[in-house]
Amino acid sequence: MNTDFNLEHKEGKVATAIEEQTAKIPSDVFLWAALGSMAASAILQFTSYKKESLFVGQWAAPFLLLGIYNKLVKQLGHDETNR
């Protein structure tokens, strides 16, 4: 791997701190959060809270994306220069 590239594109302090905290969360938490938001959205839809249903239903995709980010952080870790 090209170490010059890693030195030029090093993670910042904030990103490193976020990675350290998100790596502590089990990956299935994000999956359950997405499924929970879909279930809550369906319940709201059937109880005539249409606008709230749409709002809560949109949470599923960000939860799944956070789960992917979490998995990548766990597998790849921080910059190789920090190891």
N, C-alpha and C positions, 0 to 999 in steps of 0.2 A: 504494500500500500504506500502511496506517495505521502511522505511525512510533511513535505512542504505545504501540501494542500491542507492537511490537518492543522498546521500551525496558523495558516491564514484564516481558516474558517472555524475557529474555536468557539464553543458554546459560551454564552454569557452567564453571569452569576444567577440571574433570574431563571433562565432556562434550566440550568443545572439544579437549582433548588426545587423547581417544579418536578423535574425528572426524579429526584430523590424521594419526593413525597408521593408521587403517583405510582412509583414502583412498589410502594408498600401496600397498595390496594390490590386485593385479588381481582383477577381479570373477569371472573364471573359476576362481580358486583355490577359492572357496566351492562352486561347482558341482561341481568335481572331488572336493572333500572329501565332499560329499553322496553322489555316485555311489560313491566309495570306501567310505564307511561302509555303503552298501546292499550292495555286493559282499562286503565283509567279513562282514556279517551273514548273507548267503546261504551263504557258505563255512562259517561257524560253525554255521549251522542244519543243514547236511548232514553235519557232522562231530560231531554229537551234543552240541554245546555250546549247548543251547537257551536257557538263561538269559543267557549272554553274548551270544548272537545278538540277543535282544530288546533288551538294553542298547545294543549298538553300532548296531542298526537305528534306534533313537530319535535318533541324532545327525543324521540326514539333515535333518529339519525345522529344527533350530537353525542348521545350516550354510546352508540356503537363506534363512532369515530374516536371517542376518548378511550374506549376499550382497545381499539387497534393501536393507538398511540401508547397506551400502557403496555401492551404486549411487545411493541417494538423497543421500548425503553428497557424492559426486562431482558430481552434477548440481545440487544446490541449495546446497551449501556450508554455511558457518556462518550465523549471523544476518546479516541485511542491514546491521545497524548496525556490524558488524565489518569490512565490506568497504571 
